Amino acid sequence: MVAEPHIGVLALQGDVREHVVSLEECGARASPVRRAGELSTVDGIVIPGGESTTMSRLLEAFDLLEPLRRHLAEGMPAYGSCAGMILLAGKVLDGRPDQHQLGALDMIVRRNAFGRQVDSFEEDLDVTGVGGGPMHAVFIRAPWVESVEPAVEVLARVPETPAAGRAAGRIVAVRQGSVLATAFHSELTGDRRMHELFAGMVGAR
């Protein structure tokens, strides 16, 4: 057990500060990660929302792509929200041909599945392993999970309601071992339960 896990937040683009604040409010120590050497100083990594193709290019430009892949392959816990979920997936639909994947989750995601930014969507979700009632989720140009392999545990789906439209029943939160991912932006609502779950995963290593 790690009493105060040190969790890095990939700080190339996206909601870095929001994730740092959320993690610190859960009792973790959090810091931005911009260089490969900093990966070795943290117990886990958060990959925030942003724009997945831009983040993919920046990972390569900052020489972080292969070191991050290596750390994930060696078991480093990771949590990806929105674009972070896309990057952690083994395969992405509707992505650019040159987009890099980290391959830490055995699943296929569809990029921008919920539509353009103006088509942002909110819903209350029941999340497996998270107590305290439904979680209000905010989806902004979000992906959803098309399919998962048996090793991937489905934690949440969009409820089957008229308001959900074609998103009804889609997978939006998953876990595979020490890797967690959500299609929604858990850092934007003030609900820290996803970050508490992840901090607990990191601390239990």
TORTIMI-830317 format. One record per residue: x, y, z of N, C-alpha, C in turn; residue number from 0; residue in three letters. Coordinates in pm, 1 decimal, m for minus. Each point is the difference from the previous one (the first is absolute). Layout:
N
<atom <X, Y, Z>, <X, Y, Z>, <X, Y, Z>, NUM, ALA> ...
This chain:
205
<atom <84.1, m119.7, 0.0>, <m84.1, 119.7, 0.0>, <88.1, 125.3, 0.0>, 0, MET> <atom <m39.9, 99.8, m80.6>, <68.0, 128.7, m2.9>, <m86.5, 99.3, 77.0>, 1, VAL> <atom <53.3, 56.1, 109.6>, <m79.2, 86.6, 85.6>, <m47.4, 124.7, m74.4>, 2, ALA> <atom <88.7, 62.2, m75.8>, <m34.3, 118.4, m78.7>, <53.2, m21.0, m140.9>, 3, GLU> <atom <m78.6, m63.3, m87.2>, <50.5, m27.2, m134.3>, <32.8, 128.4, m74.0>, 4, PRO> <atom <107.7, m5.6, m75.7>, <41.4, 113.3, m83.0>, <m47.8, m28.6, m142.0>, 5, HIS> <atom <m96.0, 78.3, m47.3>, <m62.0, m23.6, m129.9>, <32.7, 114.7, m93.5>, 6, ILE> <atom <50.5, m33.4, m116.8>, <29.9, 100.2, m100.8>, <m120.2, 25.0, m89.4>, 7, GLY> <atom <m8.7, 119.9, m52.9>, <m102.4, 34.3, m99.3>, <72.9, 43.4, m126.1>, 8, VAL> <atom <m19.9, m72.4, m108.3>, <64.8, 32.8, m126.0>, <m37.6, 142.8, m38.6>, 9, LEU> <atom <99.5, 87.4, m12.4>, <m24.9, 143.5, m10.7>, <39.1, 54.1, m137.2>, 10, ALA> <atom <m46.6, m66.6, m104.2>, <26.0, 46.9, m135.8>, <m115.7, 82.2, m54.3>, 11, LEU> <atom <m121.3, m29.5, 46.8>, <m120.7, 67.5, m45.7>, <m114.7, m45.4, 89.1>, 12, GLN> <atom <m106.1, 77.8, 6.1>, <m119.6, m45.6, 68.7>, <m13.8, 49.7, 142.4>, 13, GLY> <atom <m87.8, m67.4, 76.2>, <m41.1, 45.6, 133.6>, <99.6, m42.6, 108.1>, 14, ASP> <atom <121.6, 46.3, m11.7>, <106.1, m43.0, 90.6>, <m26.6, 49.4, 141.8>, 15, VAL> <atom <m23.6, 129.3, 15.5>, <m18.3, 57.5, 133.2>, <m119.0, m63.4, 71.1>, 16, ARG> <atom <m108.5, m22.4, m73.6>, <m119.6, m57.1, 61.1>, <26.7, m139.0, 56.2>, 17, GLU> <atom <78.6, m80.0, m72.1>, <33.8, m133.4, 49.9>, <92.4, 7.9, 120.9>, 18, HIS> <atom <96.1, 91.9, m3.4>, <91.5, 16.2, 114.0>, <m79.3, 34.8, 125.4>, 19, VAL> <atom <m91.5, 95.3, m11.2>, <m82.2, 40.0, 114.6>, <m84.4, m116.0, 49.9>, 20, VAL> <atom <m62.5, m72.7, m91.9>, <m85.5, m112.9, 38.5>, <79.2, m106.3, 75.0>, 21, SER> <atom <119.7, m31.9, m48.3>, <83.8, m101.3, 64.9>, <44.9, 45.4, 138.0>, 22, LEU> <atom <38.9, 125.7, 11.1>, <45.5, 51.4, 130.2>, <m113.6, m0.3, 101.1>, 23, GLU> <atom <m122.0, 26.3, m45.1>, <m114.5, m3.0, 90.8>, <m31.9, m142.1, 45.3>, 24, GLU> <atom <53.2, m99.3, m71.9>, <m17.4, m140.3, 39.3>, <114.3, m50.7, 87.1>, 25, CYS> <atom <93.0, 87.8, 33.6>, <109.6, m38.4, 87.6>, <125.1, m46.8, m69.3>, 26, GLY> <atom <3.9, 9.5, m133.6>, <120.0, m37.7, m74.5>, <89.3, 121.7, m19.9>, 27, ALA> <atom <125.6, m26.1, m27.5>, <90.2, 106.3, m44.7>, <m1.4, m2.2, m151.7>, 28, ARG> <atom <m20.1, 114.7, m62.6>, <m14.9, 5.1, m145.6>, <94.6, 103.2, m58.9>, 29, ALA> <atom <52.7, m30.4, m117.7>, <89.2, 94.8, m67.1>, <m7.7, m19.9, m150.5>, 30, SER> <atom <22.6, 106.6, m77.4>, <m0.1, m12.1, m145.8>, <118.9, m82.1, m47.9>, 31, PRO> <atom <m20.8, m72.0, m110.7>, <107.1, m78.0, m62.7>, <14.2, 46.3, m144.3>, 32, VAL> <atom <120.2, 49.2, m32.9>, <26.4, 48.2, m136.2>, <122.0, m66.7, m62.7>, 33, ARG> <atom <79.0, m68.4, 80.8>, <123.2, m61.0, m50.0>, <5.7, m147.0, 39.0>, 34, ARG> <atom <70.0, m77.2, m82.0>, <7.6, m144.9, 20.6>, <56.4, m33.2, 138.0>, 35, ALA> <atom <99.3, 75.0, 44.1>, <61.2, m28.9, 128.7>, <m96.3, 13.9, 116.4>, 36, GLY> <atom <m99.7, 85.1, m15.8>, <m97.4, 20.5, 107.5>, <m92.0, m120.0, 18.2>, 37, GLU> <atom <m14.1, m82.7, m102.1>, <m83.0, m120.4, 12.3>, <53.6, m94.6, 106.2>, 38, LEU> <atom <129.8, m0.8, 16.9>, <61.4, m89.8, 97.8>, <m17.6, 48.2, 143.4>, 39, SER> <atom <m48.2, 122.1, 17.8>, <m14.4, 56.3, 134.3>, <m141.7, m12.4, 53.8>, 40, THR> <atom <m94.5, m49.9, m80.3>, <m139.7, m7.0, 43.0>, <m45.2, m145.9, 10.2>, 41, VAL> <atom <m103.6, m20.8, 80.6>, <m54.4, m134.9, 20.9>, <m111.4, m33.8, m97.7>, 42, ASP> <atom <m56.0, 100.5, m63.4>, <m108.1, m20.0, m96.5>, <m11.0, 123.2, m87.0>, 43, GLY> <atom <m77.4, m8.3, m107.6>, <m9.9, 110.3, m95.0>, <m144.8, 21.5, m42.0>, 44, ILE> <atom <m40.6, 126.5, m9.0>, <m130.4, 38.3, m54.3>, <21.7, 60.6, m137.4>, 45, VAL> <atom <m77.7, m45.2, m97.1>, <3.7, 56.8, m134.7>, <m130.3, 76.4, m18.7>, 46, ILE> <atom <6.4, 132.7, m4.4>, <m122.3, 79.9, 5.9>, <m73.3, 8.6, m132.4>, 47, PRO> <atom <m117.3, 62.7, 7.5>, <m72.1, 31.7, m121.7>, <73.1, 107.8, m78.0>, 48, GLY> <atom <m33.9, 12.1, m125.6>, <63.5, 96.0, m89.1>, <m36.0, m38.7, m141.8>, 49, GLY> <atom <97.8, 0.0, m88.5>, <m22.8, m42.2, m138.1>, <96.7, m114.0, m28.2>, 50, GLU> <atom <m53.6, m118.9, m23.2>, <83.7, m120.6, 0.0>, <106.9, 0.2, m108.0>, 51, SER> <atom <m31.0, 52.3, m120.0>, <102.0, m0.1, m105.7>, <112.5, 97.7, 33.7>, 52, THR> <atom <m34.8, 114.4, 57.3>, <102.5, 96.7, 41.2>, <85.5, m58.9, 111.4>, 53, THR> <atom <m63.0, m63.4, 99.0>, <75.4, m60.3, 109.0>, <90.9, m111.1, m50.7>, 54, MET> <atom <m48.1, m75.2, m97.6>, <80.9, m106.1, m59.3>, <126.8, 56.7, m62.1>, 55, SER> <atom <m14.1, 109.3, m76.2>, <117.0, 63.0, m62.3>, <94.4, 57.1, 104.9>, 56, ARG> <atom <m56.7, 60.3, 105.2>, <83.9, 58.5, 104.6>, <76.7, m107.0, 78.0>, 57, LEU> <atom <m63.2, m115.0, 22.2>, <71.1, m109.6, 66.0>, <126.7, m36.8, m76.9>, 58, LEU> <atom <m11.8, m3.1, m130.8>, <116.5, m32.7, m82.3>, <100.2, 115.5, m0.1>, 59, GLU> <atom <m48.8, 122.9, m13.4>, <88.9, 116.6, m5.9>, <79.5, 17.2, 129.0>, 60, ALA> <atom <m60.1, m34.7, 114.3>, <66.9, 15.5, 129.7>, <73.4, m127.6, 42.3>, 61, PHE> <atom <12.3, m96.4, m92.1>, <68.7, m126.7, 28.0>, <m59.3, m72.5, 119.9>, 62, ASP> <atom <m132.5, 6.0, 10.0>, <m70.4, m65.9, 109.8>, <m72.4, m126.5, m43.4>, 63, LEU> <atom <m19.6, m16.8, m129.9>, <m84.4, m109.6, m47.5>, <52.8, m136.6, 42.3>, 64, LEU> <atom <121.5, m31.7, m35.6>, <54.1, m132.0, 32.4>, <24.6, m18.4, 149.7>, 65, GLU> <atom <53.6, 101.3, 70.8>, <13.0, m17.2, 146.1>, <m134.0, m24.1, 68.4>, 66, PRO> <atom <m104.5, 69.5, m42.7>, <m130.9, m20.3, 61.8>, <m53.6, m138.7, m33.4>, 67, LEU> <atom <15.6, m43.1, m122.3>, <m41.1, m136.3, m36.8>, <72.1, m102.8, 87.0>, 68, ARG> <atom <129.0, 22.5, 21.6>, <79.2, m94.9, 78.6>, <m47.7, m4.1, 144.7>, 69, ARG> <atom <m22.2, 114.3, 59.5>, <m47.7, 4.7, 138.3>, <m136.1, m67.5, 13.8>, 70, HIS> <atom <m88.7, 22.0, m96.4>, <m131.2, m63.9, 5.0>, <13.4, m151.6, m13.9>, 71, LEU> <atom <88.0, m43.6, m89.4>, <20.8, m143.9, m18.6>, <57.5, m64.4, 125.4>, 72, ALA> <atom <74.1, 78.6, 78.3>, <59.9, m50.7, 123.7>, <m95.7, 9.3, 118.3>, 73, GLU> <atom <m121.9, 49.9, m24.2>, <m101.3, m1.2, 104.9>, <m31.5, 131.0, 66.6>, 74, GLY> <atom <52.3, 111.4, m51.5>, <m32.3, 128.7, 62.0>, <m150.7, 24.9, m8.7>, 75, MET> <atom <m67.2, 32.2, 111.3>, <m142.1, 33.4, m4.9>, <m23.1, 126.8, m81.4>, 76, PRO> <atom <m110.2, 1.5, m73.1>, <m32.7, 116.0, m82.4>, <m149.7, 22.8, 2.0>, 77, ALA> <atom <m36.6, 127.1, m9.2>, <m140.2, 38.7, m14.7>, <m10.8, 98.4, m115.7>, 78, TYR> <atom <m82.4, m32.6, m97.2>, <m21.0, 88.7, m113.2>, <m143.6, 47.1, m6.2>, 79, GLY> <atom <m20.2, 131.8, m14.5>, <m134.7, 54.2, m16.1>, <m13.3, 58.8, m139.7>, 80, SER> <atom <m108.1, m33.2, m68.4>, <m31.3, 49.3, m133.8>, <115.3, m30.9, m97.0>, 81, CYS> <atom <78.9, 100.3, m40.2>, <111.4, m26.4, m90.6>, <97.3, m101.2, 59.8>, 82, ALA> <atom <12.7, 1.3, 132.7>, <85.8, m98.6, 65.3>, <m48.8, m141.6, m21.9>, 83, GLY> <atom <m132.7, m19.7, m0.2>, <m55.9, m132.0, m30.4>, <36.3, m42.0, m141.7>, 84, MET> <atom <m9.3, 93.9, m94.6>, <33.7, m31.4, m138.8>, <144.4, m45.1, m10.9>, 85, ILE> <atom <91.3, 73.4, 62.4>, <142.7, m32.1, m9.3>, <33.1, m133.4, 65.6>, 86, LEU> <atom <m68.6, m33.9, 107.9>, <29.6, m125.5, 70.2>, <m52.6, m123.1, m73.8>, 87, LEU> <atom <m95.0, 19.0, m90.5>, <m61.3, m113.2, m69.8>, <97.1, m65.9, m98.2>, 88, ALA> <atom <m28.4, m126.8, m27.0>, <80.8, m71.2, m97.8>, <m27.7, 42.2, m141.8>, 89, GLY> <atom <m125.8, 41.9, m27.8>, <m37.9, 39.5, m135.6>, <m104.6, 109.0, 6.8>, 90, LYS> <atom <9.1, 96.0, m93.2>, <m95.9, 109.3, m5.2>, <m62.6, 6.0, m138.6>, 91, VAL> <atom <m130.7, 21.2, m4.6>, <m71.1, 21.2, m125.2>, <m15.8, 149.9, m23.6>, 92, LEU> <atom <8.2, 41.3, m125.1>, <m12.7, 140.5, m39.5>, <117.0, 85.3, 47.5>, 93, ASP> <atom <111.7, m61.7, 29.5>, <119.9, 76.1, 34.2>, <83.4, 25.7, m124.9>, 94, GLY> <atom <104.6, 80.7, 14.0>, <91.6, 23.4, m111.6>, <87.2, m123.4, m22.9>, 95, ARG> <atom <39.1, m26.2, m125.0>, <83.2, m117.7, m28.0>, <132.2, m0.5, 75.4>, 96, PRO> <atom <52.5, 120.0, 29.0>, <129.6, 8.7, 68.5>, <m13.5, 16.2, 151.0>, 97, ASP> <atom <m120.3, m18.4, 52.7>, <m21.2, 15.7, 143.9>, <61.3, m116.5, 76.2>, 98, GLN> <atom <69.0, 31.6, 110.2>, <66.5, m102.2, 81.4>, <m92.0, m46.5, 112.7>, 99, HIS> <atom <1.0, m129.5, 25.9>, <m75.8, m57.2, 111.6>, <96.7, m54.5, 104.4>, 100, GLN> <atom <m40.6, 10.1, 127.0>, <82.6, m53.0, 108.1>, <m26.3, m148.1, 23.8>, 101, LEU> <atom <m116.8, m49.7, m42.2>, <m27.4, m143.1, 2.3>, <m8.9, m62.3, 137.5>, 102, GLY> <atom <m45.4, 77.1, 100.0>, <m7.3, m53.3, 136.4>, <m135.6, m61.9, 32.2>, 103, ALA> <atom <m98.8, 18.0, m87.6>, <m133.4, m55.9, 20.6>, <m41.0, m78.6, m123.8>, 104, LEU> <atom <m41.7, m124.2, 21.1>, <m37.2, m87.8, m111.7>, <m142.5, 31.4, m44.4>, 105, ASP> <atom <m13.6, 110.1, m72.1>, <m132.9, 43.6, m42.8>, <12.5, 88.4, m123.4>, 106, MET> <atom <m114.7, 22.3, m62.9>, <m9.9, 89.2, m115.6>, <m88.7, 116.7, 39.4>, 107, ILE> <atom <47.7, 121.7, m23.2>, <m79.9, 119.3, 29.8>, <m32.6, 73.5, m129.5>, 108, VAL> <atom <m109.0, 74.7, 3.9>, <m36.7, 85.9, m112.6>, <20.9, 144.8, 41.5>, 109, ARG> <atom <86.5, 67.5, m71.5>, <34.7, 138.4, 30.0>, <m116.3, 93.1, m35.0>, 110, ARG> <atom <m21.6, 103.7, 83.8>, <m106.7, 98.8, m22.0>, <m135.2, m65.7, m23.9>, 111, ASN> <atom <m26.5, m109.6, 69.5>, <m123.0, m76.1, m22.6>, <m124.8, 79.7, 36.2>, 112, ALA> <atom <12.3, 89.4, 99.4>, <m116.0, 77.6, 43.5>, <m24.3, 123.4, m85.8>, 113, PHE> <atom <86.3, 24.8, m97.5>, <m19.9, 113.5, m88.7>, <96.8, 112.3, 27.2>, 114, GLY> <atom <m28.9, 116.1, m58.3>, <85.9, 116.5, 10.8>, <m9.6, 61.1, 140.1>, 115, ARG> <atom <84.6, 99.2, 25.9>, <3.4, 60.3, 133.7>, <m134.6, 61.2, 36.8>, 116, GLN> <atom <m71.8, 52.6, m99.2>, <m130.2, 60.0, 30.1>, <m103.5, m105.9, 37.2>, 117, VAL> <atom <32.2, m126.4, m27.7>, <m91.0, m109.4, 32.0>, <35.4, m66.6, 132.5>, 118, ASP> <atom <57.0, 75.4, 92.8>, <36.4, m55.4, 129.6>, <m123.9, m58.5, 68.4>, 119, SER> <atom <24.9, m102.6, 81.3>, <m108.2, m82.5, 53.3>, <26.8, m24.0, 147.2>, 120, PHE> <atom <m103.7, 1.0, 82.2>, <14.3, m27.9, 142.3>, <m99.2, m108.3, 40.1>, 121, GLU> <atom <41.6, m86.0, 92.4>, <m86.1, m110.0, 43.7>, <45.8, m47.2, 136.7>, 122, GLU> <atom <m92.7, m54.9, 77.5>, <33.6, m63.2, 127.5>, <26.0, m147.9, m23.0>, 123, ASP> <atom <112.8, m47.9, 51.5>, <43.4, m136.9, m25.3>, <14.6, m78.4, 129.7>, 124, LEU> <atom <m34.7, m126.8, m5.1>, <34.8, m93.7, 105.9>, <135.2, m60.9, m36.3>, 125, ASP> <atom <99.1, 18.8, 86.9>, <136.3, m45.7, m27.6>, <35.3, m112.7, 95.5>, 126, VAL> <atom <30.1, m115.7, m53.9>, <38.9, m115.7, 80.5>, <124.0, 31.7, 82.8>, 127, THR> <atom <m4.4, m33.8, 127.9>, <114.8, 23.1, 87.0>, <5.9, 138.2, 60.8>, 128, GLY> <atom <m98.7, 84.3, m32.3>, <m4.7, 135.9, 54.0>, <m131.0, 16.3, 75.4>, 129, VAL> <atom <8.2, 15.7, 130.6>, <m119.1, 15.3, 81.2>, <m49.7, 143.5, 3.2>, 130, GLY> <atom <m112.9, 19.3, 69.3>, <m50.4, 135.3, 18.5>, <m103.3, 44.2, m100.6>, 131, GLY> <atom <m53.9, m91.4, m77.6>, <m104.8, 35.3, m94.7>, <54.1, 34.0, m137.6>, 132, GLY> <atom <m90.5, 36.4, m92.1>, <41.7, 29.7, m137.4>, <100.9, 114.6, m7.2>, 133, PRO> <atom <81.8, m4.3, m102.2>, <102.3, 101.8, m23.4>, <m42.5, 84.6, m119.5>, 134, MET> <atom <0.2, 132.4, 17.9>, <m34.1, 88.1, m111.2>, <120.6, 9.8, m92.8>, 135, HIS> <atom <m19.9, m34.6, m125.5>, <110.0, m7.6, m96.0>, <m19.0, 103.1, m110.5>, 136, ALA> <atom <109.6, 66.3, m36.1>, <1.1, 100.2, m105.9>, <82.9, m53.4, m116.2>, 137, VAL> <atom <m61.4, m8.6, m117.2>, <65.7, m50.3, m120.8>, <19.6, 116.9, m96.0>, 138, PHE> <atom <125.1, 27.1, m40.0>, <31.5, 108.9, m92.2>, <81.2, m57.9, m116.4>, 139, ILE> <atom <m60.4, m4.5, m116.8>, <64.6, m63.2, m116.4>, <58.9, m135.3, 41.6>, 140, ARG> <atom <m78.5, m74.5, 70.2>, <50.1, m118.8, 69.1>, <1.2, m123.3, m88.9>, 141, ALA> <atom <85.9, m95.0, 35.2>, <m5.1, m131.1, m64.2>, <m101.8, m88.2, 70.5>, 142, PRO> <atom <m29.8, m113.8, m59.2>, <m58.9, m109.1, 75.5>, <70.6, m127.8, m39.3>, 143, TRP> <atom <m19.4, m104.6, 76.2>, <68.7, m126.6, m24.6>, <m88.3, m86.4, m89.2>, 144, VAL> <atom <53.3, m38.7, m113.5>, <m72.9, m84.6, m94.9>, <m2.4, m145.5, 45.3>, 145, GLU> <atom <112.9, m48.8, 48.6>, <6.8, m139.4, 42.8>, <118.3, m19.0, 93.2>, 146, SER> <atom <m9.3, m102.5, 85.6>, <107.8, m31.2, 94.2>, <32.5, m148.2, m7.2>, 147, VAL> <atom <123.0, m31.3, 35.2>, <43.1, m138.7, 15.9>, <m36.9, m46.2, 141.8>, 148, GLU> <atom <0.6, m131.1, 24.2>, <m43.1, m51.2, 131.6>, <76.4, 55.9, 118.8>, 149, PRO> <atom <124.9, 42.6, m20.3>, <79.6, 51.3, 112.2>, <m46.3, 137.0, 46.9>, 150, ALA> <atom <m81.8, 66.6, m77.9>, <m44.2, 135.8, 33.4>, <m133.0, m5.8, 73.7>, 151, VAL> <atom <m4.7, 59.8, 117.9>, <m122.9, 7.4, 79.0>, <m76.8, 126.8, m36.0>, 152, GLU> <atom <m125.4, m14.9, m36.5>, <m85.0, 115.5, m29.6>, <m54.1, 55.6, 131.1>, 153, VAL> <atom <28.2, 128.2, 27.2>, <m42.9, 63.6, 124.5>, <m128.0, 81.3, m16.8>, 154, LEU> <atom <m23.4, 53.5, m118.4>, <m119.3, 83.4, m19.4>, <m40.4, 4.2, m146.3>, 155, ALA> <atom <m132.1, 6.4, m19.6>, <m59.9, 20.9, m131.9>, <m95.7, 117.5, 8.9>, 156, ARG> <atom <m24.2, 64.8, m112.8>, <m100.9, 105.0, m5.8>, <m136.9, m66.3, 18.4>, 157, VAL> <atom <m82.9, 52.8, 89.9>, <m131.6, m61.1, 22.5>, <m85.6, m0.5, m127.0>, 158, PRO> <atom <m89.7, m96.5, m3.8>, <m92.3, m11.7, m114.2>, <m117.5, 95.2, 21.7>, 159, GLU> <atom <22.1, 127.8, m33.2>, <m104.6, 101.4, 13.9>, <m19.6, 70.1, m133.9>, 160, THR> <atom <m118.3, 59.3, m23.2>, <m22.6, 72.2, m125.4>, <100.4, 112.7, m23.3>, 161, PRO> <atom <40.7, 67.0, 108.3>, <93.7, 111.5, m13.0>, <137.2, m45.6, m49.4>, 162, ALA> <atom <34.0, m125.2, 24.3>, <132.3, m50.2, m37.8>, <14.0, m20.6, m149.8>, 163, ALA> <atom <m111.4, m20.2, m69.5>, <7.1, m20.7, m143.9>, <85.4, m119.8, m36.7>, 164, GLY> <atom <86.8, 19.0, m100.2>, <81.9, m112.9, m46.3>, <111.9, m34.7, 97.2>, 165, ARG> <atom <19.6, 83.3, 103.8>, <100.0, m33.8, 102.4>, <m51.9, m100.6, 101.2>, 166, ALA> <atom <m130.0, m26.3, 0.8>, <m59.7, m90.2, 99.2>, <67.8, m136.8, m2.0>, 167, ALA> <atom <40.1, m44.3, 118.1>, <61.6, m131.1, 13.8>, <148.5, m5.4, m30.3>, 168, GLY> <atom <58.0, 110.2, m46.2>, <141.8, m1.2, m36.1>, <88.3, m4.1, 125.0>, 169, ARG> <atom <113.3, m66.7, m12.1>, <96.5, m12.1, 109.0>, <78.2, 130.1, 12.8>, 170, ILE> <atom <6.1, 54.1, 122.7>, <68.7, 128.5, 19.9>, <97.5, m0.4, 118.1>, 171, VAL> <atom <15.9, m113.5, 67.4>, <102.1, m10.6, 105.6>, <45.7, m144.5, 7.4>, 172, ALA> <atom <130.8, m20.1, 9.1>, <56.6, m134.9, m0.1>, <120.4, m6.0, 92.7>, 173, VAL> <atom <34.7, m124.7, 32.9>, <123.4, m24.9, 74.7>, <59.8, m131.4, m47.6>, 174, ARG> <atom <130.4, m0.1, m15.7>, <74.1, m122.7, m29.2>, <122.9, m2.3, 89.3>, 175, GLN> <atom <m6.6, m80.7, 104.9>, <111.6, m4.8, 94.0>, <22.7, 135.4, 64.6>, 176, GLY> <atom <116.9, 58.0, m23.3>, <36.2, 127.0, 61.8>, <m29.1, 120.1, m89.2>, 177, SER> <atom <m77.2, m21.8, m107.0>, <m30.7, 109.4, m93.8>, <m149.5, 28.8, 2.1>, 178, VAL> <atom <m33.3, 126.8, 19.3>, <m137.7, 46.9, 12.3>, <m23.5, 104.1, m108.2>, 179, LEU> <atom <m122.1, 4.6, m56.5>, <m28.5, 101.3, m101.9>, <m147.8, 34.2, m0.6>, 180, ALA> <atom <m27.1, 128.5, m23.7>, <m137.6, 47.0, m12.9>, <m11.0, 86.5, m125.0>, 181, THR> <atom <m115.0, m9.5, m66.3>, <m25.3, 86.4, m115.4>, <m38.1, 139.8, 44.2>, 182, ALA> <atom <m38.3, 14.3, 125.3>, <m43.8, 129.5, 50.9>, <110.8, 70.0, 77.8>, 183, PHE> <atom <m21.7, 130.5, 23.3>, <97.6, 84.3, 68.7>, <m30.4, 3.0, 149.0>, 184, HIS> <atom <52.9, m94.1, 73.4>, <m27.2, m6.9, 144.0>, <60.4, 117.6, 75.7>, 185, SER> <atom <95.0, 67.9, m60.8>, <69.0, 110.5, 67.3>, <m79.5, 130.6, m2.3>, 186, GLU> <atom <m112.5, 4.5, m71.4>, <m71.6, 125.6, m19.7>, <m122.6, 18.2, 88.6>, 187, LEU> <atom <m40.2, m102.6, 72.3>, <m129.0, 5.8, 69.9>, <10.4, 22.5, 150.1>, 188, THR> <atom <119.6, m10.5, 56.4>, <13.7, 9.5, 144.9>, <m22.7, m131.7, 72.0>, 189, GLY> <atom <m39.2, m103.5, m72.5>, <m16.9, m134.3, 56.6>, <133.9, m71.7, m9.7>, 190, ASP> <atom <60.1, m28.3, 113.0>, <136.8, m54.5, 1.5>, <4.7, m152.3, 3.1>, 191, ARG> <atom <m111.9, m66.6, m17.8>, <m1.2, m145.0, 22.9>, <84.3, m79.1, m99.6>, 192, ARG> <atom <9.5, 41.6, m125.3>, <87.9, m70.7, m92.9>, <146.4, 18.9, 39.2>, 193, MET> <atom <33.1, 119.3, 44.6>, <137.6, 24.3, 43.7>, <31.1, m75.6, 129.4>, 194, HIS> <atom <m98.9, m11.1, 88.4>, <18.4, m80.2, 121.3>, <23.7, m146.5, m35.7>, 195, GLU> <atom <m76.6, m49.8, m96.9>, <18.1, m138.1, m44.4>, <140.5, m20.1, m54.0>, 196, LEU> <atom <45.0, 93.7, m84.6>, <131.6, m15.1, m59.8>, <110.3, 14.5, 104.4>, 197, PHE> <atom <m12.3, 98.1, 88.2>, <101.5, 17.0, 104.0>, <10.1, m125.4, 86.1>, 198, ALA> <atom <m115.5, m62.4, 26.1>, <1.7, m125.1, 75.1>, <69.1, m111.6, m75.4>, 199, GLY> <atom <m20.2, m5.9, m131.2>, <67.6, m99.7, m82.5>, <151.3, 19.1, 4.6>, 200, MET> <atom <43.5, 125.3, m9.4>, <143.5, 29.0, 3.8>, <57.9, m31.3, 137.4>, 201, VAL> <atom <m71.4, 41.4, 103.3>, <48.2, m22.5, 135.8>, <6.3, m144.9, 40.0>, 202, GLY> <atom <m80.6, m84.6, m64.1>, <m4.9, m142.4, 35.8>, <110.3, m80.9, m65.0>, 203, ALA> <atom <78.6, 58.2, m88.0>, <106.4, m76.3, m68.9>, <110.6, m40.8, 94.0>, 204, ARG> 
